[in-house]
Amino acid sequence: MGVSSFPTETLREYEEEYFSLLEKGTKENETTSHKYAKQDEKTLLNRMEKYSHNHLLFLHDFSVPFDDNISERDLRKAKNRQKMAGGFRKASGSEMYCSIMTVIETLKKRKMEIIKNLKKLFTGTPAIF
């Protein structure tokens, strides 16, 4: 492996495409008739241009996650579980689910063996985080 980013030529192509899409969006925004939609679109386009380096950072450095939002990913699991048929019938069920997922996600992030450490927890031996 050993590759930490895209080659310079590929980076340039992606950045050109990004800015051409922003330019296209700006042109389309000029034809938007609704006042509030036009304002919201323009605000978004300005923000995307201003923070373009942040938005494209994952192309320059592969160690940066493309969404860069760990907490959102962690919450998504609980939210999907809540949406399932039945979801959580009691608050205690959701609390228990969150407690279990907290332990599992912590073990994953620390690259520790999940099953081995869960067995330790159930047998009363504390897992070392």
C-alpha positions in Angstrom: 0.0 0.0 0.0 1.9 3.1 1.2 -0.2 5.5 -0.8 -1.4 8.5 1.3 -3.3 10.5 -1.3 -4.3 10.6 -5.0 -1.6 11.4 -7.6 -1.3 15.1 -8.4 -3.0 14.8 -11.8 -6.0 13.0 -10.4 -6.3 15.6 -7.6 -6.3 18.4 -10.1 -9.0 16.6 -12.1 -11.2 16.1 -9.1 -10.7 19.7 -7.9 -11.5 21.0 -11.4 -14.7 18.9 -11.5 -15.7 20.2 -8.0 -15.3 23.8 -9.0 -17.0 23.4 -12.4 -20.0 21.9 -10.5 -20.0 24.9 -8.2 -19.9 27.2 -11.2 -22.8 25.3 -12.8 -24.7 25.6 -9.6 -24.1 29.3 -9.5 -25.4 29.7 -13.0 -28.5 27.6 -12.2 -29.0 29.7 -9.0 -29.4 32.8 -11.2 -32.5 31.3 -12.8 -34.1 30.3 -9.5 -37.3 32.3 -9.1 -38.2 31.6 -5.5 -36.6 34.2 -3.3 -35.9 32.0 -0.3 -34.7 29.0 -2.3 -32.4 31.3 -4.3 -31.0 32.7 -1.0 -30.5 29.2 0.5 -28.8 27.9 -2.7 -26.5 30.8 -2.8 -25.5 30.4 0.8 -24.7 26.7 0.3 -22.7 27.4 -2.9 -20.7 30.1 -1.1 -20.0 27.8 1.8 -18.9 25.0 -0.5 -16.5 27.3 -2.2 -15.2 28.9 1.0 -14.5 25.5 2.6 -13.6 23.6 -0.5 -10.2 22.6 1.0 -12.0 21.0 4.0 -14.5 19.3 1.7 -11.7 17.8 -0.4 -9.2 17.1 2.3 -9.9 13.3 2.2 -8.5 13.3 -1.4 -5.2 14.8 -0.2 -4.9 12.7 2.9 -6.3 9.2 3.0 -6.1 9.1 6.8 -9.0 11.6 6.9 -12.4 10.0 6.8 -14.5 11.3 3.9 -17.4 12.2 6.2 -15.3 13.1 9.3 -18.2 12.7 11.7 -17.7 9.8 14.0 -20.5 10.7 16.4 -23.0 10.8 13.6 -22.0 7.3 12.5 -22.3 6.0 16.0 -25.8 7.6 16.4 -27.0 6.2 13.1 -27.0 2.6 14.5 -29.3 3.5 17.4 -31.5 5.6 15.1 -31.9 2.8 12.6 -32.7 0.4 15.5 -35.3 2.9 16.8 -37.0 3.1 13.3 -37.3 -0.7 13.0 -40.7 -2.3 13.5 -41.2 -2.4 17.3 -38.1 -0.2 17.9 -37.6 0.3 21.6 -40.8 -0.4 23.7 -39.3 1.0 26.9 -36.7 3.5 27.9 -34.8 0.7 29.6 -34.5 -1.1 26.3 -32.9 1.8 24.6 -30.6 2.4 27.5 -29.4 -1.2 27.5 -28.9 -1.1 23.7 -26.8 2.1 24.0 -24.7 0.7 26.8 -23.9 -2.5 24.8 -23.2 -0.5 21.6 -20.9 1.9 23.6 -18.8 -1.0 24.7 -18.7 -2.7 21.2 -17.9 0.6 19.4 -15.1 1.4 21.9 -13.6 -2.0 21.4 -13.8 -1.5 17.6 -12.2 1.9 17.7 -9.4 0.6 19.9 -8.9 -2.4 17.6 -9.5 -4.8 20.5 -11.0 -8.3 20.2 -14.8 -7.8 20.6 -15.9 -11.4 21.6 -12.9 -12.0 23.9 -13.5 -8.7 25.8 -17.3 -9.2 26.0 -16.7 -12.6 27.5 -14.5 -10.9 30.1 -17.3 -8.5 30.9 -19.9 -11.3 31.3 -17.6 -13.3 33.5 -16.9 -10.4 35.8 -13.3 -9.8 34.7 -13.1 -6.1 33.7 -12.0 -5.5 30.1 -9.0 -3.2 29.9 -9.9 -0.2 27.7 
